[in-house]
């Protein structure tokens, strides 16, 4: 199979395998931009921390439900806040 890069170059599966081998050896061809360390931004706005106290059993149950849905506690909380705010828009 052949793939076209953003720069217009054609790469075959073999080319990609060769590049992967070079990357695994620590050889990074070309010019690389600034490396960003840390988590990706989730918003262009400044983020605020919300703290709330709930019983430990509820935290465990909430975390378990988040995990069953493939989410972290923070992801699940953000999703619930977004849903709640969307209800007001309807």
PDB file with SEQRES, HELIX, SHEET and CRYST1 records, atoms N, CA, C and O in Angstrom:
SEQRES   1 A   90  UNK UNK UNK UNK UNK UNK UNK UNK UNK UNK UNK UNK UNK          
SEQRES   2 A   90  UNK UNK UNK UNK UNK UNK UNK UNK UNK UNK UNK UNK UNK          
SEQRES   3 A   90  UNK UNK UNK UNK UNK UNK UNK UNK UNK UNK UNK UNK UNK          
SEQRES   4 A   90  UNK UNK UNK UNK UNK UNK UNK UNK UNK UNK UNK UNK UNK          
SEQRES   5 A   90  UNK UNK UNK UNK UNK UNK UNK UNK UNK UNK UNK UNK UNK          
SEQRES   6 A   90  UNK UNK UNK UNK UNK UNK UNK UNK UNK UNK UNK UNK UNK          
SEQRES   7 A   90  UNK UNK UNK UNK UNK UNK UNK UNK UNK UNK UNK UNK              
HELIX    1 AA1 UNK A   13  UNK A   24  1                                  12    
HELIX    2 AA2 UNK A   56  UNK A   68  1                                  13    
HELIX    3 AA3 UNK A   73  UNK A   89  1                                  17    
SHEET    1 AA1 2 UNK A   2  UNK A   4  0                                        
SHEET    2 AA1 2 UNK A  10  UNK A  12 -1                                        
CRYST1    1.000    1.000    1.000  90.00  90.00  90.00 P 1           1          
ATOM      1  N   UNK A   1       0.838  -1.173   0.000  1.00  0.00           N  
ATOM      2  CA  UNK A   1       0.000   0.000   0.000  1.00  0.00           C  
ATOM      3  C   UNK A   1       0.889   1.245   0.000  1.00  0.00           C  
ATOM      4  O   UNK A   1       2.026   1.204   0.470  1.00  0.00           O  
ATOM      5  N   UNK A   2       0.364   2.341  -0.527  1.00  0.00           N  
ATOM      6  CA  UNK A   2       1.118   3.581  -0.589  1.00  0.00           C  
ATOM      7  C   UNK A   2       0.367   4.679   0.159  1.00  0.00           C  
ATOM      8  O   UNK A   2      -0.854   4.800   0.056  1.00  0.00           O  
ATOM      9  N   UNK A   3       1.110   5.463   0.902  1.00  0.00           N  
ATOM     10  CA  UNK A   3       0.541   6.559   1.690  1.00  0.00           C  
ATOM     11  C   UNK A   3       1.199   7.856   1.242  1.00  0.00           C  
ATOM     12  O   UNK A   3       2.383   7.871   0.905  1.00  0.00           O  
ATOM     13  N   UNK A   4       0.441   8.936   1.239  1.00  0.00           N  
ATOM     14  CA  UNK A   4       0.961  10.249   0.868  1.00  0.00           C  
ATOM     15  C   UNK A   4       1.066  11.100   2.128  1.00  0.00           C  
ATOM     16  O   UNK A   4       0.088  11.262   2.858  1.00  0.00           O  
ATOM     17  N   UNK A   5       2.254  11.641   2.378  1.00  0.00           N  
ATOM     18  CA  UNK A   5       2.457  12.479   3.552  1.00  0.00           C  
ATOM     19  C   UNK A   5       1.872  13.866   3.324  1.00  0.00           C  
ATOM     20  O   UNK A   5       1.503  14.223   2.206  1.00  0.00           O  
ATOM     21  N   UNK A   6       1.794  14.633   4.393  1.00  0.00           N  
ATOM     22  CA  UNK A   6       1.295  16.000   4.301  1.00  0.00           C  
ATOM     23  C   UNK A   6       2.158  16.827   3.349  1.00  0.00           C  
ATOM     24  O   UNK A   6       1.662  17.747   2.698  1.00  0.00           O  
ATOM     25  N   UNK A   7       3.446  16.501   3.269  1.00  0.00           N  
ATOM     26  CA  UNK A   7       4.354  17.208   2.376  1.00  0.00           C  
ATOM     27  C   UNK A   7       4.300  16.729   0.936  1.00  0.00           C  
ATOM     28  O   UNK A   7       4.989  17.269   0.070  1.00  0.00           O  
ATOM     29  N   UNK A   8       3.465  15.697   0.675  1.00  0.00           N  
ATOM     30  CA  UNK A   8       3.313  15.204  -0.686  1.00  0.00           C  
ATOM     31  C   UNK A   8       4.198  14.027  -1.051  1.00  0.00           C  
ATOM     32  O   UNK A   8       4.153  13.560  -2.189  1.00  0.00           O  
ATOM     33  N   UNK A   9       5.000  13.534  -0.117  1.00  0.00           N  
ATOM     34  CA  UNK A   9       5.862  12.384  -0.379  1.00  0.00           C  
ATOM     35  C   UNK A   9       5.049  11.089  -0.299  1.00  0.00           C  
ATOM     36  O   UNK A   9       4.120  10.980   0.502  1.00  0.00           O  
ATOM     37  N   UNK A  10       5.403  10.119  -1.128  1.00  0.00           N  
ATOM     38  CA  UNK A  10       4.756   8.809  -1.105  1.00  0.00           C  
ATOM     39  C   UNK A  10       5.568   7.850  -0.256  1.00  0.00           C  
ATOM     40  O   UNK A  10       6.788   7.769  -0.403  1.00  0.00           O  
ATOM     41  N   UNK A  11       4.902   7.123   0.629  1.00  0.00           N  
ATOM     42  CA  UNK A  11       5.558   6.131   1.476  1.00  0.00           C  
ATOM     43  C   UNK A  11       4.864   4.786   1.297  1.00  0.00           C  
ATOM     44  O   UNK A  11       3.637   4.706   1.253  1.00  0.00           O  
ATOM     45  N   UNK A  12       5.670   3.730   1.195  1.00  0.00           N  
ATOM     46  CA  UNK A  12       5.124   2.381   1.133  1.00  0.00           C  
ATOM     47  C   UNK A  12       5.149   1.782   2.537  1.00  0.00           C  
ATOM     48  O   UNK A  12       5.715   2.365   3.461  1.00  0.00           O  
ATOM     49  N   UNK A  13       4.531   0.614   2.684  1.00  0.00           N  
ATOM     50  CA  UNK A  13       4.583  -0.078   3.974  1.00  0.00           C  
ATOM     51  C   UNK A  13       6.028  -0.348   4.380  1.00  0.00           C  
ATOM     52  O   UNK A  13       6.376  -0.234   5.555  1.00  0.00           O  
ATOM     53  N   UNK A  14       6.861  -0.703   3.422  1.00  0.00           N  
ATOM     54  CA  UNK A  14       8.277  -0.974   3.707  1.00  0.00           C  
ATOM     55  C   UNK A  14       8.981   0.291   4.204  1.00  0.00           C  
ATOM     56  O   UNK A  14       9.774   0.235   5.144  1.00  0.00           O  
ATOM     57  N   UNK A  15       8.686   1.444   3.564  1.00  0.00           N  
ATOM     58  CA  UNK A  15       9.271   2.717   4.005  1.00  0.00           C  
ATOM     59  C   UNK A  15       8.898   3.003   5.463  1.00  0.00           C  
ATOM     60  O   UNK A  15       9.727   3.445   6.258  1.00  0.00           O  
ATOM     61  N   UNK A  16       7.653   2.742   5.784  1.00  0.00           N  
ATOM     62  CA  UNK A  16       7.175   3.009   7.149  1.00  0.00           C  
ATOM     63  C   UNK A  16       7.858   2.079   8.141  1.00  0.00           C  
ATOM     64  O   UNK A  16       8.223   2.500   9.239  1.00  0.00           O  
ATOM     65  N   UNK A  17       8.033   0.818   7.760  1.00  0.00           N  
ATOM     66  CA  UNK A  17       8.744  -0.130   8.628  1.00  0.00           C  
ATOM     67  C   UNK A  17      10.184   0.322   8.862  1.00  0.00           C  
ATOM     68  O   UNK A  17      10.681   0.253   9.986  1.00  0.00           O  
ATOM     69  N   UNK A  18      10.856   0.783   7.807  1.00  0.00           N  
ATOM     70  CA  UNK A  18      12.232   1.260   7.951  1.00  0.00           C  
ATOM     71  C   UNK A  18      12.295   2.477   8.864  1.00  0.00           C  
ATOM     72  O   UNK A  18      13.192   2.586   9.700  1.00  0.00           O  
ATOM     73  N   UNK A  19      11.340   3.393   8.703  1.00  0.00           N  
ATOM     74  CA  UNK A  19      11.297   4.564   9.584  1.00  0.00           C  
ATOM     75  C   UNK A  19      11.064   4.141  11.035  1.00  0.00           C  
ATOM     76  O   UNK A  19      11.698   4.674  11.946  1.00  0.00           O  
ATOM     77  N   UNK A  20      10.165   3.193  11.252  1.00  0.00           N  
ATOM     78  CA  UNK A  20       9.882   2.714  12.607  1.00  0.00           C  
ATOM     79  C   UNK A  20      11.140   2.129  13.245  1.00  0.00           C  
ATOM     80  O   UNK A  20      11.419   2.377  14.417  1.00  0.00           O  
ATOM     81  N   UNK A  21      11.890   1.360  12.476  1.00  0.00           N  
ATOM     82  CA  UNK A  21      13.130   0.782  12.999  1.00  0.00           C  
ATOM     83  C   UNK A  21      14.116   1.872  13.392  1.00  0.00           C  
ATOM     84  O   UNK A  21      14.785   1.774  14.421  1.00  0.00           O  
ATOM     85  N   UNK A  22      14.203   2.916  12.564  1.00  0.00           N  
ATOM     86  CA  UNK A  22      15.115   4.027  12.881  1.00  0.00           C  
ATOM     87  C   UNK A  22      14.653   4.750  14.144  1.00  0.00           C  
ATOM     88  O   UNK A  22      15.471   5.083  15.002  1.00  0.00           O  
ATOM     89  N   UNK A  23      13.340   4.996  14.264  1.00  0.00           N  
ATOM     90  CA  UNK A  23      12.809   5.666  15.457  1.00  0.00           C  
ATOM     91  C   UNK A  23      13.122   4.857  16.705  1.00  0.00           C  
ATOM     92  O   UNK A  23      13.508   5.415  17.732  1.00  0.00           O  
ATOM     93  N   UNK A  24      12.952   3.523  16.614  1.00  0.00           N  
ATOM     94  CA  UNK A  24      13.218   2.655  17.752  1.00  0.00           C  
ATOM     95  C   UNK A  24      14.680   2.676  18.159  1.00  0.00           C  
ATOM     96  O   UNK A  24      14.995   2.453  19.328  1.00  0.00           O  
ATOM     97  N   UNK A  25      15.573   2.937  17.226  1.00  0.00           N  
ATOM     98  CA  UNK A  25      17.007   3.057  17.529  1.00  0.00           C  
ATOM     99  C   UNK A  25      17.353   4.460  18.040  1.00  0.00           C  
ATOM    100  O   UNK A  25      18.491   4.713  18.436  1.00  0.00           O  
ATOM    101  N   UNK A  26      16.372   5.372  18.031  1.00  0.00           N  
ATOM    102  CA  UNK A  26      16.608   6.731  18.503  1.00  0.00           C  
ATOM    103  C   UNK A  26      17.050   7.692  17.427  1.00  0.00           C  
ATOM    104  O   UNK A  26      17.445   8.820  17.722  1.00  0.00           O  
ATOM    105  N   UNK A  27      16.990   7.261  16.187  1.00  0.00           N  
ATOM    106  CA  UNK A  27      17.349   8.132  15.074  1.00  0.00           C  
ATOM    107  C   UNK A  27      16.099   8.880  14.629  1.00  0.00           C  
ATOM    108  O   UNK A  27      15.131   8.273  14.170  1.00  0.00           O  
ATOM    109  N   UNK A  28      16.126  10.187  14.765  1.00  0.00           N  
ATOM    110  CA  UNK A  28      14.971  11.005  14.396  1.00  0.00           C  
ATOM    111  C   UNK A  28      15.340  11.883  13.207  1.00  0.00           C  
ATOM    112  O   UNK A  28      15.959  12.933  13.378  1.00  0.00           O  
ATOM    113  N   UNK A  29      14.964  11.459  12.005  1.00  0.00           N  
ATOM    114  CA  UNK A  29      15.338  12.227  10.817  1.00  0.00           C  
ATOM    115  C   UNK A  29      14.561  13.539  10.710  1.00  0.00           C  
ATOM    116  O   UNK A  29      13.482  13.695  11.281  1.00  0.00           O  
ATOM    117  N   UNK A  30      15.132  14.457   9.976  1.00  0.00           N  
ATOM    118  CA  UNK A  30      14.443  15.721   9.720  1.00  0.00           C  
ATOM    119  C   UNK A  30      14.547  16.684  10.883  1.00  0.00           C  
ATOM    120  O   UNK A  30      15.296  16.463  11.835  1.00  0.00           O  
ATOM    121  N   UNK A  31      13.778  17.762  10.786  1.00  0.00           N  
ATOM    122  CA  UNK A  31      13.763  18.781  11.836  1.00  0.00           C  
ATOM    123  C   UNK A  31      12.521  18.595  12.686  1.00  0.00           C  
ATOM    124  O   UNK A  31      11.419  18.390  12.176  1.00  0.00           O  
ATOM    125  N   UNK A  32      12.720  18.669  13.974  1.00  0.00           N  
ATOM    126  CA  UNK A  32      11.609  18.508  14.895  1.00  0.00           C  
ATOM    127  C   UNK A  32      11.345  19.830  15.583  1.00  0.00           C  
ATOM    128  O   UNK A  32      12.272  20.561  15.931  1.00  0.00           O  
ATOM    129  N   UNK A  33      10.088  20.126  15.774  1.00  0.00           N  
ATOM    130  CA  UNK A  33       9.701  21.361  16.453  1.00  0.00           C  
ATOM    131  C   UNK A  33       9.816  21.216  17.956  1.00  0.00           C  
ATOM    132  O   UNK A  33      10.379  20.249  18.469  1.00  0.00           O  
ATOM    133  N   UNK A  34       9.274  22.187  18.638  1.00  0.00           N  
ATOM    134  CA  UNK A  34       9.303  22.206  20.094  1.00  0.00           C  
ATOM    135  C   UNK A  34       8.502  21.034  20.657  1.00  0.00           C  
ATOM    136  O   UNK A  34       7.382  20.777  20.215  1.00  0.00           O  
ATOM    137  N   UNK A  35       9.064  20.334  21.615  1.00  0.00           N  
ATOM    138  CA  UNK A  35       8.377  19.219  22.254  1.00  0.00           C  
ATOM    139  C   UNK A  35       7.590  19.754  23.437  1.00  0.00           C  
ATOM    140  O   UNK A  35       8.148  20.409  24.318  1.00  0.00           O  
ATOM    141  N   UNK A  36       6.301  19.475  23.456  1.00  0.00           N  
ATOM    142  CA  UNK A  36       5.455  19.915  24.559  1.00  0.00           C  
ATOM    143  C   UNK A  36       5.322  18.777  25.557  1.00  0.00           C  
ATOM    144  O   UNK A  36       4.960  17.656  25.199  1.00  0.00           O  
ATOM    145  N   UNK A  37       5.619  19.079  26.800  1.00  0.00           N  
ATOM    146  CA  UNK A  37       5.559  18.074  27.849  1.00  0.00           C  
ATOM    147  C   UNK A  37       4.285  18.297  28.650  1.00  0.00           C  
ATOM    148  O   UNK A  37       3.902  19.433  28.932  1.00  0.00           O  
ATOM    149  N   UNK A  38       3.647  17.214  29.007  1.00  0.00           N  
ATOM    150  CA  UNK A  38       2.455  17.313  29.842  1.00  0.00           C  
ATOM    151  C   UNK A  38       1.209  16.889  29.100  1.00  0.00           C  
ATOM    152  O   UNK A  38       1.265  16.419  27.964  1.00  0.00           O  
ATOM    153  N   UNK A  39       0.095  17.063  29.762  1.00  0.00           N  
ATOM    154  CA  UNK A  39      -1.184  16.672  29.192  1.00  0.00           C  
ATOM    155  C   UNK A  39      -1.617  17.674  28.131  1.00  0.00           C  
ATOM    156  O   UNK A  39      -1.283  18.856  28.210  1.00  0.00           O  
ATOM    157  N   UNK A  40      -2.366  17.195  27.134  1.00  0.00           N  
ATOM    158  CA  UNK A  40      -2.891  18.136  26.144  1.00  0.00           C  
ATOM    159  C   UNK A  40      -3.938  19.046  26.772  1.00  0.00           C  
ATOM    160  O   UNK A  40      -4.646  18.643  27.695  1.00  0.00           O  
ATOM    161  N   UNK A  41      -4.033  20.258  26.276  1.00  0.00           N  
ATOM    162  CA  UNK A  41      -5.015  21.211  26.796  1.00  0.00           C  
ATOM    163  C   UNK A  41      -6.415  20.705  26.479  1.00  0.00           C  
ATOM    164  O   UNK A  41      -6.651  20.145  25.408  1.00  0.00           O  
ATOM    165  N   UNK A  42      -7.338  20.903  27.409  1.00  0.00           N  
ATOM    166  CA  UNK A  42      -8.721  20.515  27.175  1.00  0.00           C  
ATOM    167  C   UNK A  42      -9.596  21.728  26.880  1.00  0.00           C  
ATOM    168  O   UNK A  42     -10.775  21.581  26.559  1.00  0.00           O  
ATOM    169  N   UNK A  43      -9.027  22.917  26.988  1.00  0.00           N  
ATOM    170  CA  UNK A  43      -9.785  24.140  26.729  1.00  0.00           C  
ATOM    171  C   UNK A  43      -8.820  25.278  26.442  1.00  0.00           C  
ATOM    172  O   UNK A  43      -7.693  25.300  26.936  1.00  0.00           O  
ATOM    173  N   UNK A  44      -9.284  26.221  25.635  1.00  0.00           N  
ATOM    174  CA  UNK A  44      -8.470  27.407  25.387  1.00  0.00           C  
ATOM    175  C   UNK A  44      -8.617  28.413  26.529  1.00  0.00           C  
ATOM    176  O   UNK A  44      -7.829  29.352  26.645  1.00  0.00           O  
ATOM    177  N   UNK A  45      -9.628  28.207  27.368  1.00  0.00           N  
ATOM    178  CA  UNK A  45      -9.862  29.093  28.509  1.00  0.00           C  
ATOM    179  C   UNK A  45      -9.039  28.648  29.713  1.00  0.00           C  
ATOM    180  O   UNK A  45      -8.550  27.520  29.769  1.00  0.00           O  
ATOM    181  N   UNK A  46      -8.898  29.549  30.662  1.00  0.00           N  
ATOM    182  CA  UNK A  46      -8.247  29.200  31.928  1.00  0.00           C  
ATOM    183  C   UNK A  46      -9.150  28.208  32.660  1.00  0.00           C  
ATOM    184  O   UNK A  46     -10.373  28.353  32.651  1.00  0.00           O  
ATOM    185  N   UNK A  47      -8.550  27.210  33.288  1.00  0.00           N  
ATOM    186  CA  UNK A  47      -9.314  26.194  34.001  1.00  0.00           C  
ATOM    187  C   UNK A  47      -9.397  26.532  35.483  1.00  0.00           C  
ATOM    188  O   UNK A  47      -8.456  27.078  36.060  1.00  0.00           O  
ATOM    189  N   UNK A  48     -10.529  26.203  36.090  1.00  0.00           N  
ATOM    190  CA  UNK A  48     -10.741  26.415  37.518  1.00  0.00           C  
ATOM    191  C   UNK A  48     -10.988  25.070  38.183  1.00  0.00           C  
ATOM    192  O   UNK A  48     -11.631  24.197  37.602  1.00  0.00           O  
ATOM    193  N   UNK A  49     -10.490  24.903  39.372  1.00  0.00           N  
ATOM    194  CA  UNK A  49     -10.670  23.679  40.139  1.00  0.00           C  
ATOM    195  C   UNK A  49     -11.949  23.790  40.961  1.00  0.00           C  
ATOM    196  O   UNK A  49     -12.191  24.804  41.615  1.00  0.00           O  
ATOM    197  N   UNK A  50     -12.769  22.733  40.921  1.00  0.00           N  
ATOM    198  CA  UNK A  50     -13.986  22.671  41.730  1.00  0.00           C  
ATOM    199  C   UNK A  50     -13.777  21.585  42.767  1.00  0.00           C  
ATOM    200  O   UNK A  50     -13.424  20.457  42.424  1.00  0.00           O  
ATOM    201  N   UNK A  51     -13.990  21.910  44.020  1.00  0.00           N  
ATOM    202  CA  UNK A  51     -13.857  20.919  45.082  1.00  0.00           C  
ATOM    203  C   UNK A  51     -15.203  20.676  45.738  1.00  0.00           C  
ATOM    204  O   UNK A  51     -15.971  21.609  45.969  1.00  0.00           O  
ATOM    205  N   UNK A  52     -15.478  19.429  46.033  1.00  0.00           N  
ATOM    206  CA  UNK A  52     -16.735  19.079  46.687  1.00  0.00           C  
ATOM    207  C   UNK A  52     -16.473  17.864  47.575  1.00  0.00           C  
ATOM    208  O   UNK A  52     -15.695  16.981  47.215  1.00  0.00           O  
ATOM    209  N   UNK A  53     -17.112  17.826  48.710  1.00  0.00           N  
ATOM    210  CA  UNK A  53     -16.944  16.690  49.620  1.00  0.00           C  
ATOM    211  C   UNK A  53     -18.164  15.785  49.492  1.00  0.00           C  
ATOM    212  O   UNK A  53     -19.309  16.230  49.580  1.00  0.00           O  
ATOM    213  N   UNK A  54     -17.882  14.498  49.282  1.00  0.00           N  
ATOM    214  CA  UNK A  54     -18.943  13.494  49.204  1.00  0.00           C  
ATOM    215  C   UNK A  54     -18.481  12.264  49.980  1.00  0.00           C  
ATOM    216  O   UNK A  54     -17.281  12.085  50.191  1.00  0.00           O  
ATOM    217  N   UNK A  55     -19.412  11.418  50.405  1.00  0.00           N  
ATOM    218  CA  UNK A  55     -19.018  10.222  51.149  1.00  0.00           C  
ATOM    219  C   UNK A  55     -18.071   9.331  50.338  1.00  0.00           C  
ATOM    220  O   UNK A  55     -18.174   9.230  49.116  1.00  0.00           O  
ATOM    221  N   UNK A  56     -17.149   8.691  51.057  1.00  0.00           N  
ATOM    222  CA  UNK A  56     -16.141   7.849  50.414  1.00  0.00           C  
ATOM    223  C   UNK A  56     -16.776   6.754  49.564  1.00  0.00           C  
ATOM    224  O   UNK A  56     -16.269   6.435  48.489  1.00  0.00           O  
ATOM    225  N   UNK A  57     -17.876   6.176  50.032  1.00  0.00           N  
ATOM    226  CA  UNK A  57     -18.529   5.102  49.284  1.00  0.00           C  
ATOM    227  C   UNK A  57     -19.042   5.611  47.935  1.00  0.00           C  
ATOM    228  O   UNK A  57     -19.000   4.890  46.938  1.00  0.00           O  
ATOM    229  N   UNK A  58     -19.520   6.840  47.909  1.00  0.00           N  
ATOM    230  CA  UNK A  58     -19.989   7.417  46.653  1.00  0.00           C  
ATOM    231  C   UNK A  58     -18.829   7.675  45.696  1.00  0.00           C  
ATOM    232  O   UNK A  58     -18.973   7.498  44.486  1.00  0.00           O  
ATOM    233  N   UNK A  59     -17.683   8.092  46.229  1.00  0.00           N  
ATOM    234  CA  UNK A  59     -16.502   8.311  45.390  1.00  0.00           C  
ATOM    235  C   UNK A  59     -16.067   6.992  44.762  1.00  0.00           C  
ATOM    236  O   UNK A  59     -15.766   6.937  43.569  1.00  0.00           O  
ATOM    237  N   UNK A  60     -16.035   5.926  45.569  1.00  0.00           N  
ATOM    238  CA  UNK A  60     -15.651   4.613  45.024  1.00  0.00           C  
ATOM    239  C   UNK A  60     -16.625   4.166  43.939  1.00  0.00           C  
ATOM    240  O   UNK A  60     -16.202   3.682  42.889  1.00  0.00           O  
ATOM    241  N   UNK A  61     -17.919   4.325  44.184  1.00  0.00           N  
ATOM    242  CA  UNK A  61     -18.929   3.923  43.196  1.00  0.00           C  
ATOM    243  C   UNK A  61     -18.810   4.780  41.934  1.00  0.00           C  
ATOM    244  O   UNK A  61     -18.928   4.268  40.820  1.00  0.00           O  
ATOM    245  N   UNK A  62     -18.579   6.079  42.109  1.00  0.00           N  
ATOM    246  CA  UNK A  62     -18.444   6.992  40.968  1.00  0.00           C  
ATOM    247  C   UNK A  62     -17.221   6.631  40.139  1.00  0.00           C  
ATOM    248  O   UNK A  62     -17.293   6.572  38.911  1.00  0.00           O  
ATOM    249  N   UNK A  63     -16.100   6.389  40.807  1.00  0.00           N  
ATOM    250  CA  UNK A  63     -14.873   6.015  40.105  1.00  0.00           C  
ATOM    251  C   UNK A  63     -15.052   4.691  39.352  1.00  0.00           C  
ATOM    252  O   UNK A  63     -14.557   4.535  38.235  1.00  0.00           O  
ATOM    253  N   UNK A  64     -15.758   3.747  39.967  1.00  0.00           N  
ATOM    254  CA  UNK A  64     -15.998   2.457  39.313  1.00  0.00           C  
ATOM    255  C   UNK A  64     -16.849   2.651  38.050  1.00  0.00           C  
ATOM    256  O   UNK A  64     -16.584   2.040  37.014  1.00  0.00           O  
ATOM    257  N   UNK A  65     -17.864   3.502  38.151  1.00  0.00           N  
ATOM    258  CA  UNK A  65     -18.714   3.759  36.983  1.00  0.00           C  
ATOM    259  C   UNK A  65     -17.909   4.457  35.894  1.00  0.00           C  
ATOM    260  O   UNK A  65     -18.050   4.127  34.716  1.00  0.00           O  
ATOM    261  N   UNK A  66     -17.079   5.403  36.266  1.00  0.00           N  
ATOM    262  CA  UNK A  66     -16.226   6.085  35.287  1.00  0.00           C  
ATOM    263  C   UNK A  66     -15.320   5.066  34.595  1.00  0.00           C  
ATOM    264  O   UNK A  66     -15.168   5.097  33.373  1.00  0.00           O  
ATOM    265  N   UNK A  67     -14.720   4.167  35.373  1.00  0.00           N  
ATOM    266  CA  UNK A  67     -13.822   3.164  34.805  1.00  0.00           C  
ATOM    267  C   UNK A  67     -14.569   2.236  33.842  1.00  0.00           C  
ATOM    268  O   UNK A  67     -14.041   1.872  32.792  1.00  0.00           O  
ATOM    269  N   UNK A  68     -15.799   1.857  34.204  1.00  0.00           N  
ATOM    270  CA  UNK A  68     -16.584   0.997  33.309  1.00  0.00           C  
ATOM    271  C   UNK A  68     -16.854   1.681  31.972  1.00  0.00           C  
ATOM    272  O   UNK A  68     -17.027   1.022  30.946  1.00  0.00           O  
ATOM    273  N   UNK A  69     -16.888   3.003  31.999  1.00  0.00           N  
ATOM    274  CA  UNK A  69     -17.126   3.779  30.780  1.00  0.00           C  
ATOM    275  C   UNK A  69     -15.826   4.247  30.129  1.00  0.00           C  
ATOM    276  O   UNK A  69     -15.850   5.052  29.199  1.00  0.00           O  
ATOM    277  N   UNK A  70     -14.686   3.740  30.620  1.00  0.00           N  
ATOM    278  CA  UNK A  70     -13.394   4.105  30.042  1.00  0.00           C  
ATOM    279  C   UNK A  70     -13.010   5.546  30.310  1.00  0.00           C  
ATOM    280  O   UNK A  70     -12.337   6.176  29.493  1.00  0.00           O  
ATOM    281  N   UNK A  71     -13.433   6.069  31.448  1.00  0.00           N  
ATOM    282  CA  UNK A  71     -13.172   7.470  31.789  1.00  0.00           C  
ATOM    283  C   UNK A  71     -12.442   7.580  33.116  1.00  0.00           C  
ATOM    284  O   UNK A  71     -12.463   6.670  33.944  1.00  0.00           O  
ATOM    285  N   UNK A  72     -11.797   8.721  33.288  1.00  0.00           N  
ATOM    286  CA  UNK A  72     -11.252   9.058  34.601  1.00  0.00           C  
ATOM    287  C   UNK A  72     -12.346   9.791  35.372  1.00  0.00           C  
ATOM    288  O   UNK A  72     -13.376  10.166  34.810  1.00  0.00           O  
ATOM    289  N   UNK A  73     -12.111   9.984  36.646  1.00  0.00           N  
ATOM    290  CA  UNK A  73     -13.071  10.740  37.457  1.00  0.00           C  
ATOM    291  C   UNK A  73     -13.282  12.144  36.869  1.00  0.00           C  
ATOM    292  O   UNK A  73     -14.416  12.607  36.753  1.00  0.00           O  
ATOM    293  N   UNK A  74     -12.195  12.807  36.504  1.00  0.00           N  
ATOM    294  CA  UNK A  74     -12.305  14.166  35.961  1.00  0.00           C  
ATOM    295  C   UNK A  74     -13.076  14.191  34.646  1.00  0.00           C  
ATOM    296  O   UNK A  74     -13.911  15.068  34.426  1.00  0.00           O  
ATOM    297  N   UNK A  75     -12.792  13.222  33.772  1.00  0.00           N  
ATOM    298  CA  UNK A  75     -13.508  13.176  32.494  1.00  0.00           C  
ATOM    299  C   UNK A  75     -15.003  12.999  32.720  1.00  0.00           C  
ATOM    300  O   UNK A  75     -15.817  13.666  32.082  1.00  0.00           O  
ATOM    301  N   UNK A  76     -15.359  12.097  33.631  1.00  0.00           N  
ATOM    302  CA  UNK A  76     -16.777  11.845  33.907  1.00  0.00           C  
ATOM    303  C   UNK A  76     -17.444  13.085  34.503  1.00  0.00           C  
ATOM    304  O   UNK A  76     -18.557  13.435  34.112  1.00  0.00           O  
ATOM    305  N   UNK A  77     -16.783  13.740  35.430  1.00  0.00           N  
ATOM    306  CA  UNK A  77     -17.354  14.954  36.024  1.00  0.00           C  
ATOM    307  C   UNK A  77     -17.554  16.050  34.976  1.00  0.00           C  
ATOM    308  O   UNK A  77     -18.593  16.709  34.945  1.00  0.00           O  
ATOM    309  N   UNK A  78     -16.539  16.237  34.111  1.00  0.00           N  
ATOM    310  CA  UNK A  78     -16.685  17.255  33.059  1.00  0.00           C  
ATOM    311  C   UNK A  78     -17.855  16.923  32.141  1.00  0.00           C  
ATOM    312  O   UNK A  78     -18.614  17.809  31.747  1.00  0.00           O  
ATOM    313  N   UNK A  79     -18.000  15.626  31.798  1.00  0.00           N  
ATOM    314  CA  UNK A  79     -19.097  15.215  30.927  1.00  0.00           C  
ATOM    315  C   UNK A  79     -20.450  15.520  31.585  1.00  0.00           C  
ATOM    316  O   UNK A  79     -21.362  16.016  30.924  1.00  0.00           O  
ATOM    317  N   UNK A  80     -20.577  15.227  32.870  1.00  0.00           N  
ATOM    318  CA  UNK A  80     -21.837  15.482  33.561  1.00  0.00           C  
ATOM    319  C   UNK A  80     -22.133  16.974  33.662  1.00  0.00           C  
ATOM    320  O   UNK A  80     -23.287  17.383  33.526  1.00  0.00           O  
ATOM    321  N   UNK A  81     -21.120  17.785  33.896  1.00  0.00           N  
ATOM    322  CA  UNK A  81     -21.315  19.238  33.943  1.00  0.00           C  
ATOM    323  C   UNK A  81     -21.764  19.747  32.584  1.00  0.00           C  
ATOM    324  O   UNK A  81     -22.688  20.556  32.500  1.00  0.00           O  
ATOM    325  N   UNK A  82     -21.111  19.277  31.504  1.00  0.00           N  
ATOM    326  CA  UNK A  82     -21.501  19.699  30.151  1.00  0.00           C  
ATOM    327  C   UNK A  82     -22.940  19.318  29.849  1.00  0.00           C  
ATOM    328  O   UNK A  82     -23.690  20.121  29.294  1.00  0.00           O  
ATOM    329  N   UNK A  83     -23.339  18.091  30.210  1.00  0.00           N  
ATOM    330  CA  UNK A  83     -24.732  17.656  29.986  1.00  0.00           C  
ATOM    331  C   UNK A  83     -25.710  18.549  30.726  1.00  0.00           C  
ATOM    332  O   UNK A  83     -26.734  18.955  30.178  1.00  0.00           O  
ATOM    333  N   UNK A  84     -25.385  18.854  31.981  1.00  0.00           N  
ATOM    334  CA  UNK A  84     -26.265  19.692  32.789  1.00  0.00           C  
ATOM    335  C   UNK A  84     -26.431  21.072  32.158  1.00  0.00           C  
ATOM    336  O   UNK A  84     -27.541  21.601  32.108  1.00  0.00           O  
ATOM    337  N   UNK A  85     -25.346  21.651  31.681  1.00  0.00           N  
ATOM    338  CA  UNK A  85     -25.414  22.980  31.060  1.00  0.00           C  
ATOM    339  C   UNK A  85     -26.153  22.942  29.732  1.00  0.00           C  
ATOM    340  O   UNK A  85     -26.855  23.890  29.382  1.00  0.00           O  
ATOM    341  N   UNK A  86     -25.999  21.843  28.985  1.00  0.00           N  
ATOM    342  CA  UNK A  86     -26.710  21.709  27.703  1.00  0.00           C  
ATOM    343  C   UNK A  86     -28.216  21.640  27.928  1.00  0.00           C  
ATOM    344  O   UNK A  86     -28.978  22.124  27.091  1.00  0.00           O  
ATOM    345  N   UNK A  87     -28.662  21.054  29.027  1.00  0.00           N  
ATOM    346  CA  UNK A  87     -30.100  20.976  29.321  1.00  0.00           C  
ATOM    347  C   UNK A  87     -30.705  22.373  29.420  1.00  0.00           C  
ATOM    348  O   UNK A  87     -31.848  22.582  29.012  1.00  0.00           O  
ATOM    349  N   UNK A  88     -29.958  23.323  29.952  1.00  0.00           N  
ATOM    350  CA  UNK A  88     -30.451  24.694  30.071  1.00  0.00           C  
ATOM    351  C   UNK A  88     -30.579  25.378  28.737  1.00  0.00           C  
ATOM    352  O   UNK A  88     -31.375  26.305  28.585  1.00  0.00           O  
ATOM    353  N   UNK A  89     -29.792  24.927  27.749  1.00  0.00           N  
ATOM    354  CA  UNK A  89     -29.804  25.557  26.421  1.00  0.00           C  
ATOM    355  C   UNK A  89     -30.993  25.102  25.592  1.00  0.00           C  
ATOM    356  O   UNK A  89     -31.370  25.783  24.638  1.00  0.00           O  
ATOM    357  N   UNK A  90     -31.587  23.980  25.928  1.00  0.00           N  
ATOM    358  CA  UNK A  90     -32.687  23.417  25.127  1.00  0.00           C  
ATOM    359  C   UNK A  90     -33.991  24.056  25.455  1.00  0.00           C  
ATOM    360  O   UNK A  90     -35.016  23.701  24.874  1.00  0.00           O  
TER     361      UNK A  90                                                      
END                                                                             
